[in-house]
Amino acid sequence: MAFIATLTLNPAMDLSVSTARVASTEKLRCSPPRHDPGGGGINVARVVKTLGGKSLAVYPAGGPFGDLLRRSLDEIGLVHRPVAIAGDTRESFTVDELETGLQYRFVLPGPSLAHQELQRCLDALAALRPTPAYVVLSGSFPPGVGLGFYDELLALVRRIGARLVVDLSGEPLRYAVRQGGAYLMKPSLNELATIMGQPLPSEAGQEQALRGLIAQGCAEIIVLSLGAQGALYACGDRLQRLPAPDVPVVSAVGAGDSMLAAVVLALAEGQDVHEAVRHGIAAGAATVMRPGTELCHREDVQRLLRMAQDVH
């Protein structure tokens, strides 16, 4: 089975709680906290493992939350390679308001990374044996990481004969689009609008944007995640929309990461792009059914895939 490595430059320990109502100046009595290891690439690696694939997470870690992150990944049995840093790994937290069903997500900044620490992350990837078939760069860039890091990672991935999968946002995403070279990109609709410099409410506008990005060579495959509306993918001359199943939405945390994990795993297992995106949509939907920072369960993904087959 093909081996998938992920790189998370700004990991976090995710804390999630629920409370009856969020109100200013009041003491909010919360449920017992749930801690999960988080950050885009770590979530991707977790879901690949959950779905039966072989994954490994590379990430910088420091301070008390870095120690907790290492222990948490050990406890769930995920293969990982922490890179020691001087700064402290961040914590992020999510509050579910029970009376309204609303969710509040608080994302804290990460530690600055020195050039030597970034180089050690690249060295950890280069040293992996066996060599991964795919390297997934997912999550935010913390302070101290210049846009040129993308070029260094792309050069490394090409040197080891792997394929680069990109799930970024903001200026790092725009830079990756300009530089090109990725095998797969998975923007959200908001991220696609950022790339194009304008809102894209119409299906025709979204399709034109994806065709243009494929034509300019930013990636071989682009999967546009559309939440409850499913996904739109482009690969060569192929462009197609796939719907999402109707499921109860409990928490959106990690849904995009789950989608990406299932897409890459299906591709690694030899599935075509259409089938891979179908698996991705099922994994994303299975994650929104779970509370707080919990990610999808394999049985839910399989059930949603069967339901979609029955519909067709």
SULLINSUL-V609685 format. One line per field, one symbol per residue. ss: DSSP state (@ for helix, = for strand, . for the rest). psi: psi as a letter, one per 30 degrees, with the letter a starting at -180 (. if undefined). A space follows every 50 residues. Layout:
BEGIN
ss: ???
psi: ???
END
This chain:
BEGIN
ss: ..======...========..........=...=====.@@@@@@@@@@@ ...========.@@@@@@@@@@@@@....=====.....========... ..====........@@@@@@@@@@@@.......=====..........@@ @@@@@@@@@...=====..@@@@@@@@@@..====..=@@@@@@@@.... ..@@@@@@@@@@@@@...=======.@@@.=====..=====........ ....@@@@@@@@@@@@@@....@@@@@@@@@@@@@@@@.........@@@ @@@@@@@@@@@.
psi: kkkkkkkjfilljkkklllekkkkflkjkllkkkkkkakeeeeeeeeeee ggljlkkklkklaefeeeeeeeeeeggkkljkjklelkklkllkkkjeef glkkkjjllllkkleeeeeeeeeeeffkklkkfkkjjkalklkfjlffee eeeeeeeeegglkkkkialbeeeeeeeeeaflekkilleeeeeeefglli fkeeeeeeeeeeeeefgflekkjjkgbfgblklkjbfkkkkklkljlkje kfkgeeeeeeeeeeeeefgglleeeeeeeeeeeeeeeffklbgkalkeee eeeeeeeeeee.
END
